[in-house]
Amino acid sequence: MSSPDKLIEGFRRFRKLHYITNDSLFRKLVQGQTPKVLVVACCDARVDPALVLDCAPGDLFVIRNVANLVPPAENRGHYQGTCSALEFGVRNLGIKHIIVLGHAQCGGIRALMEDGVAKDASFLAEWMGIARAAREKVNRELAGASYEVRRRACEQESVLGSLNNLMTFAWIREAVEQGELTLYGWYFDIEHGELLGYNSATGQFEAL
């Protein structure tokens, strides 16, 4: 994608191929959104949840941020984009499933693993601090492994960290405990074109 003009051309194709030919769907969407699946995904340009999961408009409620992280519930800070979107999805839209969608070759995790995140007051440094425990665990348990193995492990471990953080929100924990909401940890392997899901019984990410 080299310029915004390409986006305008893309919109015209979308309008012709999808909007006009699927008029009934968009008439329905005008009345409001009713997604039942929420996806926390990375803002990486290569990982578009709707495209990767082949979904139609209105199917997914998507939250995208650096490294698909979920912060723990807390009251400090005035602007909580990810937290407010989670709250809106669960409490207002009645979301039934939350998927934390990690991916291979994540730039945020790479920066974290290589200490490329500045140790100052930058936005990125503070944000990636959410996954610091994942990095420490991987480096401790896989100390003798190659960098590539440790980075992939950290990408997956950070997904599990976000799942744990989701449970720190009272209204998510209550919904899960009441069987009204289910959480999933998924991992998109770009290189091999595979989608893996975390299996709590085996403690592994396995092909779906």
C-alpha positions in Angstrom: 0.0 0.0 0.0 1.8 3.1 -1.3 -0.8 5.9 -0.9 -4.2 6.8 0.4 -5.5 6.8 -3.2 -5.2 3.0 -3.1 -7.6 3.0 -0.2 -10.2 5.0 -2.1 -9.9 2.6 -5.0 -10.3 -0.2 -2.5 -13.5 1.4 -1.0 -15.0 1.6 -4.5 -14.4 -2.1 -5.0 -15.8 -2.8 -1.6 -18.9 -0.8 -2.3 -19.4 -2.6 -5.7 -18.5 -6.1 -4.7 -19.8 -6.2 -1.1 -22.0 -3.3 -0.1 -24.3 -3.2 -3.0 -24.5 -7.0 -3.5 -25.1 -7.7 0.2 -27.5 -4.9 0.8 -29.6 -6.8 3.3 -26.6 -7.3 5.6 -25.8 -3.6 5.7 -29.4 -2.6 6.2 -29.4 -4.9 9.3 -26.1 -3.4 10.5 -27.6 0.1 10.3 -29.8 -0.9 13.2 -26.9 -1.7 15.4 -24.1 -4.3 16.0 -24.6 -7.6 17.7 -21.3 -9.4 17.7 -20.8 -12.3 20.1 -17.0 -12.6 19.7 -14.5 -10.1 20.8 -10.9 -10.3 19.6 -7.9 -8.7 21.2 -5.4 -8.5 18.3 -2.1 -6.8 17.5 -2.1 -3.6 15.5 0.6 -5.2 13.2 -0.4 -4.5 9.6 0.0 -8.2 8.7 -2.6 -9.5 11.2 -6.1 -8.4 10.4 -8.5 -10.6 12.4 -11.4 -10.2 10.1 -9.2 -11.2 7.1 -7.4 -14.0 8.9 -10.6 -15.5 10.3 -12.6 -14.8 7.1 -15.4 -12.8 8.9 -18.1 -10.6 7.5 -18.8 -7.0 8.8 -20.5 -7.2 12.2 -19.1 -10.6 13.1 -16.3 -9.4 15.4 -15.8 -6.7 18.0 -12.1 -6.0 17.6 -9.6 -4.4 19.9 -6.2 -3.8 18.4 -3.1 -2.6 20.2 0.7 -3.2 20.3 1.4 -6.9 20.9 -2.3 -7.7 21.6 -1.9 -7.1 25.3 -4.6 -6.8 28.0 -3.5 -4.7 31.0 -4.7 -5.8 34.5 -7.7 -4.0 36.0 -6.6 -0.8 37.7 -7.8 2.7 38.4 -4.7 4.7 37.6 -4.5 6.6 34.4 -7.2 8.7 32.7 -7.4 7.0 29.3 -8.0 3.3 29.2 -8.7 2.4 25.6 -8.4 -1.3 25.8 -10.2 -1.6 29.1 -13.1 0.6 28.1 -13.5 -1.4 24.9 -13.5 -4.6 26.9 -16.1 -3.2 29.2 -18.3 -2.0 26.3 -18.1 -5.4 24.6 -18.9 -7.5 27.7 -21.4 -5.3 29.5 -23.1 -3.5 26.7 -22.9 -5.9 23.7 -23.2 -9.1 25.7 -20.1 -10.7 24.2 -19.9 -14.4 24.8 -16.4 -15.2 23.7 -13.1 -13.3 24.0 -10.1 -14.4 22.0 -6.6 -13.0 22.6 -5.0 -13.4 19.2 -1.2 -13.4 19.4 1.0 -13.9 16.3 4.5 -14.9 15.2 7.1 -12.3 14.4 5.5 -9.7 16.7 7.5 -6.5 16.6 6.4 -5.5 20.1 7.6 -8.7 21.6 10.8 -8.6 19.6 11.6 -5.2 21.1 10.8 -6.5 24.5 13.0 -9.5 24.1 15.9 -7.5 22.7 15.6 -4.7 25.3 14.7 -2.4 22.4 11.9 -0.8 24.4 13.5 2.3 25.9 13.6 2.3 29.7 12.2 5.7 30.0 8.7 7.2 30.2 7.8 6.5 26.6 4.3 5.3 25.8 5.7 2.0 24.3 8.0 1.3 27.2 5.2 1.6 29.7 2.8 -0.4 27.6 5.2 -3.3 26.9 5.8 -3.5 30.6 2.6 -5.5 30.7 4.4 -8.4 29.2 7.6 -8.1 31.2 6.7 -11.1 33.4 6.3 -13.2 30.2 9.8 -12.4 29.1 11.3 -13.1 32.5 9.5 -16.5 32.7 10.7 -17.5 29.2 14.3 -16.4 29.8 14.3 -18.3 33.1 12.7 -21.5 31.9 14.3 -21.6 28.4 17.7 -20.1 29.3 19.6 -22.4 27.0 17.3 -22.1 24.0 17.9 -20.1 20.9 16.6 -16.5 20.6 14.0 -17.6 18.0 12.6 -20.3 20.3 12.5 -17.8 23.3 10.9 -15.1 21.2 8.1 -17.4 20.0 7.6 -18.7 23.5 7.3 -15.1 24.8 4.7 -14.3 22.1 2.7 -17.2 23.3 3.3 -16.6 27.0 2.2 -13.0 26.7 -1.2 -14.3 25.4 -1.5 -16.4 28.6 -0.6 -13.3 30.6 -3.4 -11.4 28.9 -5.9 -14.2 29.6 -4.9 -13.9 33.3 -5.3 -10.2 33.2 -8.8 -10.5 31.7 -9.8 -12.3 34.9 -8.8 -9.4 37.0 -11.9 -7.5 35.7 -14.8 -8.3 38.1 -17.4 -8.3 35.4 -15.3 -10.6 33.2 -14.5 -13.0 36.0 -18.2 -13.1 37.1 -19.4 -13.8 33.6 -16.8 -16.6 33.1 -17.7 -18.2 36.5 -21.4 -18.1 35.6 -20.7 -19.8 32.3 -21.8 -16.8 30.3 -18.4 -15.9 28.8 -15.5 -18.1 27.5 -11.9 -17.0 27.1 -9.5 -18.3 24.4 -5.8 -17.9 23.7 -5.0 -18.2 20.0 -1.7 -17.8 18.0 -1.4 -17.1 14.3 1.8 -18.5 12.8 2.3 -16.3 9.8 5.2 -18.2 8.4 3.4 -21.6 8.3 -0.1 -20.3 7.9 -1.3 -22.1 11.0 -3.7 -21.1 13.8 -2.9 -22.5 17.2 -5.1 -22.6 20.3 -4.0 -22.9 23.9 -5.1 -26.2 25.5 -5.2 -25.8 29.2 -5.2 -29.6 29.7 -1.8 -30.0 28.0 -0.4 -26.6 28.7 0.5 -26.3 25.0 -0.6 -24.3 21.9 -2.0 -26.8 19.5 -3.2 -26.6 15.8 -6.9 -25.8 15.5 
